[in-house]
């Protein structure tokens, strides 16, 4: 029996973002990417979804009106 570790990937606004570290939980990954993508802090998180042998988490921008 062979056990393969499943890789994580993160999708945001059409971009596939690599996993910065498997030791980080998903919220830590969100915080890390928030430095480059500030909108990710309020984005909805869905997943994981199995795609081509990887687990894909998707951050979706929050859409709403101000005020």
Gaussian input, Z-matrix of N, CA and C with variables (Angstrom, degrees):
# hf/3-21g

backbone

0 1
 N
 C     1     B1
 C     2     B2     1     A1
 N     3     B3     2     A2     1     D1
 C     4     B4     3     A3     2     D2
 C     5     B5     4     A4     3     D3
 N     6     B6     5     A5     4     D4
 C     7     B7     6     A6     5     D5
 C     8     B8     7     A7     6     D6
 N     9     B9     8     A8     7     D7
 C    10    B10     9     A9     8     D8
 C    11    B11    10    A10     9     D9
 N    12    B12    11    A11    10    D10
 C    13    B13    12    A12    11    D11
 C    14    B14    13    A13    12    D12
 N    15    B15    14    A14    13    D13
 C    16    B16    15    A15    14    D14
 C    17    B17    16    A16    15    D15
 N    18    B18    17    A17    16    D16
 C    19    B19    18    A18    17    D17
 C    20    B20    19    A19    18    D18
 N    21    B21    20    A20    19    D19
 C    22    B22    21    A21    20    D20
 C    23    B23    22    A22    21    D21
 N    24    B24    23    A23    22    D22
 C    25    B25    24    A24    23    D23
 C    26    B26    25    A25    24    D24
 N    27    B27    26    A26    25    D25
 C    28    B28    27    A27    26    D26
 C    29    B29    28    A28    27    D27
 N    30    B30    29    A29    28    D28
 C    31    B31    30    A30    29    D29
 C    32    B32    31    A31    30    D30
 N    33    B33    32    A32    31    D31
 C    34    B34    33    A33    32    D32
 C    35    B35    34    A34    33    D33
 N    36    B36    35    A35    34    D34
 C    37    B37    36    A36    35    D35
 C    38    B38    37    A37    36    D36
 N    39    B39    38    A38    37    D37
 C    40    B40    39    A39    38    D38
 C    41    B41    40    A40    39    D39
 N    42    B42    41    A41    40    D40
 C    43    B43    42    A42    41    D41
 C    44    B44    43    A43    42    D42
 N    45    B45    44    A44    43    D43
 C    46    B46    45    A45    44    D44
 C    47    B47    46    A46    45    D45
 N    48    B48    47    A47    46    D46
 C    49    B49    48    A48    47    D47
 C    50    B50    49    A49    48    D48
 N    51    B51    50    A50    49    D49
 C    52    B52    51    A51    50    D50
 C    53    B53    52    A52    51    D51
 N    54    B54    53    A53    52    D52
 C    55    B55    54    A54    53    D53
 C    56    B56    55    A55    54    D54
 N    57    B57    56    A56    55    D55
 C    58    B58    57    A57    56    D56
 C    59    B59    58    A58    57    D57
 N    60    B60    59    A59    58    D58
 C    61    B61    60    A60    59    D59
 C    62    B62    61    A61    60    D60
 N    63    B63    62    A62    61    D61
 C    64    B64    63    A63    62    D62
 C    65    B65    64    A64    63    D63
 N    66    B66    65    A65    64    D64
 C    67    B67    66    A66    65    D65
 C    68    B68    67    A67    66    D66
 N    69    B69    68    A68    67    D67
 C    70    B70    69    A69    68    D68
 C    71    B71    70    A70    69    D69
 N    72    B72    71    A71    70    D70
 C    73    B73    72    A72    71    D71
 C    74    B74    73    A73    72    D72
 N    75    B75    74    A74    73    D73
 C    76    B76    75    A75    74    D74
 C    77    B77    76    A76    75    D75
 N    78    B78    77    A77    76    D76
 C    79    B79    78    A78    77    D77
 C    80    B80    79    A79    78    D78
 N    81    B81    80    A80    79    D79
 C    82    B82    81    A81    80    D80
 C    83    B83    82    A82    81    D81
 N    84    B84    83    A83    82    D82
 C    85    B85    84    A84    83    D83
 C    86    B86    85    A85    84    D84
 N    87    B87    86    A86    85    D85
 C    88    B88    87    A87    86    D86
 C    89    B89    88    A88    87    D87
 N    90    B90    89    A89    88    D88
 C    91    B91    90    A90    89    D89
 C    92    B92    91    A91    90    D90
 N    93    B93    92    A92    91    D91
 C    94    B94    93    A93    92    D92
 C    95    B95    94    A94    93    D93
 N    96    B96    95    A95    94    D94
 C    97    B97    96    A96    95    D95
 C    98    B98    97    A97    96    D96
 N    99    B99    98    A98    97    D97
 C   100   B100    99    A99    98    D98
 C   101   B101   100   A100    99    D99
 N   102   B102   101   A101   100   D100
 C   103   B103   102   A102   101   D101
 C   104   B104   103   A103   102   D102
 N   105   B105   104   A104   103   D103
 C   106   B106   105   A105   104   D104
 C   107   B107   106   A106   105   D105
 N   108   B108   107   A107   106   D106
 C   109   B109   108   A108   107   D107
 C   110   B110   109   A109   108   D108
 N   111   B111   110   A110   109   D109
 C   112   B112   111   A111   110   D110
 C   113   B113   112   A112   111   D111
 N   114   B114   113   A113   112   D112
 C   115   B115   114   A114   113   D113
 C   116   B116   115   A115   114   D114
 N   117   B117   116   A116   115   D115
 C   118   B118   117   A117   116   D116
 C   119   B119   118   A118   117   D117
 N   120   B120   119   A119   118   D118
 C   121   B121   120   A120   119   D119
 C   122   B122   121   A121   120   D120
 N   123   B123   122   A122   121   D121
 C   124   B124   123   A123   122   D122
 C   125   B125   124   A124   123   D123
 N   126   B126   125   A125   124   D124
 C   127   B127   126   A126   125   D125
 C   128   B128   127   A127   126   D126
 N   129   B129   128   A128   127   D127
 C   130   B130   129   A129   128   D128
 C   131   B131   130   A130   129   D129
 N   132   B132   131   A131   130   D130
 C   133   B133   132   A132   131   D131
 C   134   B134   133   A133   132   D132
 N   135   B135   134   A134   133   D133
 C   136   B136   135   A135   134   D134
 C   137   B137   136   A136   135   D135
 N   138   B138   137   A137   136   D136
 C   139   B139   138   A138   137   D137
 C   140   B140   139   A139   138   D138
 N   141   B141   140   A140   139   D139
 C   142   B142   141   A141   140   D140
 C   143   B143   142   A142   141   D141
 N   144   B144   143   A143   142   D142
 C   145   B145   144   A144   143   D143
 C   146   B146   145   A145   144   D144
 N   147   B147   146   A146   145   D145
 C   148   B148   147   A147   146   D146
 C   149   B149   148   A148   147   D147
 N   150   B150   149   A149   148   D148
 C   151   B151   150   A150   149   D149
 C   152   B152   151   A151   150   D150
 N   153   B153   152   A152   151   D151
 C   154   B154   153   A153   152   D152
 C   155   B155   154   A154   153   D153
 N   156   B156   155   A155   154   D154
 C   157   B157   156   A156   155   D155
 C   158   B158   157   A157   156   D156
 N   159   B159   158   A158   157   D157
 C   160   B160   159   A159   158   D158
 C   161   B161   160   A160   159   D159
 N   162   B162   161   A161   160   D160
 C   163   B163   162   A162   161   D161
 C   164   B164   163   A163   162   D162
 N   165   B165   164   A164   163   D163
 C   166   B166   165   A165   164   D164
 C   167   B167   166   A166   165   D165
 N   168   B168   167   A167   166   D166
 C   169   B169   168   A168   167   D167
 C   170   B170   169   A169   168   D168
 N   171   B171   170   A170   169   D169
 C   172   B172   171   A171   170   D170
 C   173   B173   172   A172   171   D171
 N   174   B174   173   A173   172   D172
 C   175   B175   174   A174   173   D173
 C   176   B176   175   A175   174   D174
 N   177   B177   176   A176   175   D175
 C   178   B178   177   A177   176   D176
 C   179   B179   178   A178   177   D177
 N   180   B180   179   A179   178   D178
 C   181   B181   180   A180   179   D179
 C   182   B182   181   A181   180   D180
 N   183   B183   182   A182   181   D181
 C   184   B184   183   A183   182   D182
 C   185   B185   184   A184   183   D183
 N   186   B186   185   A185   184   D184
 C   187   B187   186   A186   185   D185
 C   188   B188   187   A187   186   D186
 N   189   B189   188   A188   187   D187
 C   190   B190   189   A189   188   D188
 C   191   B191   190   A190   189   D189
 N   192   B192   191   A191   190   D190
 C   193   B193   192   A192   191   D191
 C   194   B194   193   A193   192   D192
 N   195   B195   194   A194   193   D193
 C   196   B196   195   A195   194   D194
 C   197   B197   196   A196   195   D195
 N   198   B198   197   A197   196   D196
 C   199   B199   198   A198   197   D197
 C   200   B200   199   A199   198   D198

   B1=1.4375
   B2=1.5247
   B3=1.3124
   B4=1.4602
   B5=1.5213
   B6=1.3259
   B7=1.4591
   B8=1.5245
   B9=1.3164
   B10=1.4644
   B11=1.5172
   B12=1.3040
   B13=1.4561
   B14=1.5212
   B15=1.3149
   B16=1.4538
   B17=1.5292
   B18=1.3086
   B19=1.4659
   B20=1.5219
   B21=1.3190
   B22=1.4660
   B23=1.5184
   B24=1.3273
   B25=1.4707
   B26=1.5115
   B27=1.3090
   B28=1.4578
   B29=1.5149
   B30=1.3265
   B31=1.4516
   B32=1.5241
   B33=1.3368
   B34=1.4506
   B35=1.5214
   B36=1.3023
   B37=1.4626
   B38=1.5350
   B39=1.3281
   B40=1.4526
   B41=1.5174
   B42=1.3250
   B43=1.4606
   B44=1.5259
   B45=1.3191
   B46=1.4635
   B47=1.5211
   B48=1.3057
   B49=1.4577
   B50=1.5232
   B51=1.3284
   B52=1.4654
   B53=1.5212
   B54=1.3021
   B55=1.4569
   B56=1.5313
   B57=1.3346
   B58=1.4543
   B59=1.5255
   B60=1.3109
   B61=1.4619
   B62=1.5107
   B63=1.3262
   B64=1.4623
   B65=1.5251
   B66=1.3363
   B67=1.4616
   B68=1.5303
   B69=1.3388
   B70=1.4670
   B71=1.5221
   B72=1.3389
   B73=1.4578
   B74=1.5333
   B75=1.3169
   B76=1.4672
   B77=1.5299
   B78=1.3169
   B79=1.4696
   B80=1.5377
   B81=1.3135
   B82=1.4665
   B83=1.5276
   B84=1.3318
   B85=1.4624
   B86=1.5249
   B87=1.3310
   B88=1.4686
   B89=1.5198
   B90=1.3189
   B91=1.4608
   B92=1.5240
   B93=1.3156
   B94=1.4588
   B95=1.5249
   B96=1.3199
   B97=1.4666
   B98=1.5241
   B99=1.3263
   B100=1.4699
   B101=1.5254
   B102=1.3144
   B103=1.4675
   B104=1.5297
   B105=1.3181
   B106=1.4689
   B107=1.5180
   B108=1.3288
   B109=1.4627
   B110=1.5334
   B111=1.3332
   B112=1.4677
   B113=1.5334
   B114=1.3351
   B115=1.4686
   B116=1.5210
   B117=1.3218
   B118=1.4573
   B119=1.5366
   B120=1.3420
   B121=1.4633
   B122=1.5226
   B123=1.3315
   B124=1.4622
   B125=1.5225
   B126=1.3124
   B127=1.4681
   B128=1.5261
   B129=1.3280
   B130=1.4619
   B131=1.5235
   B132=1.3262
   B133=1.4604
   B134=1.5213
   B135=1.3312
   B136=1.4619
   B137=1.5208
   B138=1.2926
   B139=1.4597
   B140=1.5050
   B141=1.2729
   B142=1.4522
   B143=1.5191
   B144=1.3026
   B145=1.4553
   B146=1.5257
   B147=1.3288
   B148=1.4637
   B149=1.5231
   B150=1.3380
   B151=1.4566
   B152=1.5273
   B153=1.3164
   B154=1.4687
   B155=1.5277
   B156=1.3111
   B157=1.4575
   B158=1.5136
   B159=1.3326
   B160=1.4619
   B161=1.5244
   B162=1.3148
   B163=1.4524
   B164=1.5250
   B165=1.3248
   B166=1.4639
   B167=1.5289
   B168=1.3212
   B169=1.4594
   B170=1.5209
   B171=1.3242
   B172=1.4633
   B173=1.5254
   B174=1.3189
   B175=1.4617
   B176=1.5219
   B177=1.3392
   B178=1.4578
   B179=1.5276
   B180=1.3358
   B181=1.4644
   B182=1.5200
   B183=1.3331
   B184=1.4501
   B185=1.5376
   B186=1.3153
   B187=1.4565
   B188=1.5162
   B189=1.2925
   B190=1.4482
   B191=1.5064
   B192=1.3023
   B193=1.4614
   B194=1.5097
   B195=1.3089
   B196=1.4512
   B197=1.5243
   B198=1.3247
   B199=1.4396
   B200=1.4406
   A1=108.66
   A2=115.23
   A3=121.73
   A4=108.02
   A5=115.62
   A6=120.67
   A7=108.06
   A8=115.93
   A9=121.66
   A10=108.87
   A11=116.32
   A12=120.76
   A13=109.14
   A14=116.02
   A15=121.02
   A16=109.56
   A17=115.68
   A18=120.89
   A19=110.05
   A20=115.63
   A21=120.66
   A22=108.91
   A23=114.29
   A24=121.07
   A25=106.82
   A26=115.92
   A27=121.45
   A28=108.65
   A29=116.26
   A30=122.20
   A31=108.35
   A32=115.25
   A33=119.92
   A34=109.32
   A35=116.34
   A36=123.24
   A37=112.16
   A38=116.37
   A39=121.33
   A40=114.54
   A41=117.42
   A42=121.72
   A43=110.21
   A44=116.70
   A45=121.43
   A46=106.66
   A47=116.45
   A48=121.82
   A49=108.97
   A50=117.88
   A51=120.28
   A52=111.35
   A53=115.94
   A54=122.43
   A55=107.94
   A56=118.70
   A57=120.18
   A58=113.55
   A59=116.75
   A60=119.97
   A61=110.53
   A62=117.43
   A63=119.77
   A64=113.24
   A65=117.68
   A66=120.32
   A67=112.06
   A68=117.42
   A69=121.96
   A70=110.57
   A71=116.26
   A72=118.41
   A73=108.49
   A74=116.37
   A75=121.18
   A76=111.69
   A77=117.99
   A78=120.44
   A79=111.30
   A80=117.34
   A81=120.28
   A82=110.97
   A83=115.81
   A84=120.39
   A85=109.26
   A86=116.53
   A87=120.49
   A88=110.46
   A89=117.43
   A90=121.85
   A91=111.82
   A92=116.26
   A93=120.63
   A94=111.31
   A95=117.06
   A96=120.73
   A97=112.84
   A98=118.41
   A99=121.48
   A100=111.68
   A101=117.55
   A102=120.21
   A103=111.01
   A104=116.90
   A105=121.26
   A106=112.64
   A107=116.45
   A108=122.33
   A109=108.40
   A110=119.35
   A111=121.78
   A112=114.09
   A113=117.26
   A114=120.45
   A115=112.21
   A116=117.20
   A117=121.05
   A118=111.59
   A119=116.74
   A120=119.76
   A121=112.11
   A122=117.58
   A123=121.02
   A124=112.75
   A125=116.69
   A126=120.54
   A127=110.81
   A128=114.96
   A129=120.91
   A130=109.01
   A131=116.12
   A132=121.28
   A133=109.54
   A134=116.08
   A135=121.22
   A136=108.89
   A137=115.27
   A138=119.89
   A139=111.41
   A140=116.32
   A141=128.00
   A142=112.89
   A143=114.58
   A144=123.44
   A145=106.75
   A146=116.64
   A147=120.62
   A148=109.47
   A149=116.47
   A150=122.80
   A151=107.96
   A152=116.11
   A153=121.65
   A154=112.97
   A155=116.90
   A156=120.93
   A157=114.99
   A158=118.35
   A159=122.59
   A160=109.53
   A161=116.34
   A162=121.18
   A163=107.72
   A164=116.63
   A165=121.60
   A166=109.34
   A167=115.12
   A168=122.55
   A169=106.69
   A170=116.69
   A171=120.52
   A172=110.46
   A173=115.49
   A174=122.15
   A175=106.87
   A176=116.26
   A177=121.03
   A178=108.48
   A179=115.12
   A180=120.10
   A181=110.78
   A182=114.54
   A183=120.36
   A184=108.04
   A185=116.04
   A186=120.63
   A187=108.12
   A188=115.91
   A189=120.28
   A190=109.93
   A191=115.26
   A192=120.33
   A193=109.59
   A194=115.28
   A195=120.34
   A196=109.41
   A197=114.37
   A198=119.51
   A199=111.83
   D1=132.78
   D2=178.16
   D3=-111.87
   D4=130.95
   D5=178.39
   D6=-109.73
   D7=121.00
   D8=178.29
   D9=-106.93
   D10=136.46
   D11=176.24
   D12=-80.86
   D13=132.86
   D14=-179.73
   D15=-82.75
   D16=129.56
   D17=179.38
   D18=-81.65
   D19=150.97
   D20=175.31
   D21=-105.17
   D22=146.07
   D23=171.93
   D24=-135.15
   D25=155.37
   D26=-178.48
   D27=-125.10
   D28=130.89
   D29=-177.58
   D30=-111.61
   D31=131.77
   D32=178.10
   D33=-149.23
   D34=123.37
   D35=174.45
   D36=51.65
   D37=43.25
   D38=177.99
   D39=83.85
   D40=-2.86
   D41=-179.87
   D42=-101.37
   D43=142.98
   D44=171.93
   D45=-99.72
   D46=114.75
   D47=-178.07
   D48=-99.97
   D49=133.74
   D50=-179.89
   D51=-71.54
   D52=158.74
   D53=176.46
   D54=-73.13
   D55=117.77
   D56=-178.79
   D57=-71.18
   D58=-16.38
   D59=178.31
   D60=174.05
   D61=126.03
   D62=-177.80
   D63=-66.10
   D64=-16.06
   D65=179.24
   D66=-78.92
   D67=-13.10
   D68=179.90
   D69=-85.72
   D70=140.28
   D71=173.22
   D72=-80.25
   D73=172.21
   D74=-173.30
   D75=-63.17
   D76=-38.19
   D77=179.55
   D78=-68.15
   D79=-32.44
   D80=175.80
   D81=-68.57
   D82=-36.13
   D83=176.16
   D84=-64.97
   D85=-41.84
   D86=177.09
   D87=-57.94
   D88=-46.83
   D89=-179.89
   D90=-62.16
   D91=-39.23
   D92=179.68
   D93=-65.10
   D94=-45.80
   D95=-179.32
   D96=-75.12
   D97=-15.35
   D98=179.45
   D99=-63.55
   D100=-24.19
   D101=177.70
   D102=-65.43
   D103=-35.06
   D104=179.34
   D105=-93.17
   D106=-31.55
   D107=-177.31
   D108=-128.40
   D109=84.61
   D110=-175.11
   D111=-57.87
   D112=-29.74
   D113=-178.49
   D114=-67.30
   D115=-15.90
   D116=-176.48
   D117=-68.37
   D118=-20.43
   D119=-179.06
   D120=-66.04
   D121=-29.89
   D122=179.30
   D123=-105.69
   D124=4.25
   D125=-178.96
   D126=-72.91
   D127=147.01
   D128=175.13
   D129=-76.95
   D130=143.73
   D131=-179.84
   D132=-110.75
   D133=127.91
   D134=174.71
   D135=-125.83
   D136=155.07
   D137=178.14
   D138=113.98
   D139=-178.02
   D140=12.25
   D141=-82.69
   D142=151.36
   D143=176.53
   D144=-121.80
   D145=132.12
   D146=179.78
   D147=-77.14
   D148=118.69
   D149=178.94
   D150=-134.64
   D151=117.75
   D152=178.22
   D153=51.06
   D154=39.41
   D155=177.35
   D156=82.64
   D157=0.92
   D158=177.77
   D159=-112.63
   D160=156.90
   D161=173.09
   D162=-95.68
   D163=120.04
   D164=-176.37
   D165=-109.00
   D166=122.46
   D167=173.71
   D168=-101.44
   D169=138.14
   D170=-177.27
   D171=-118.13
   D172=126.44
   D173=172.89
   D174=-98.57
   D175=124.01
   D176=-178.98
   D177=-115.46
   D178=129.37
   D179=179.89
   D180=-57.18
   D181=139.81
   D182=175.05
   D183=-76.55
   D184=127.90
   D185=-179.81
   D186=-110.28
   D187=127.41
   D188=-179.87
   D189=-170.23
   D190=-176.01
   D191=179.17
   D192=-112.38
   D193=148.04
   D194=176.87
   D195=-81.77
   D196=150.33
   D197=172.16
   D198=87.46

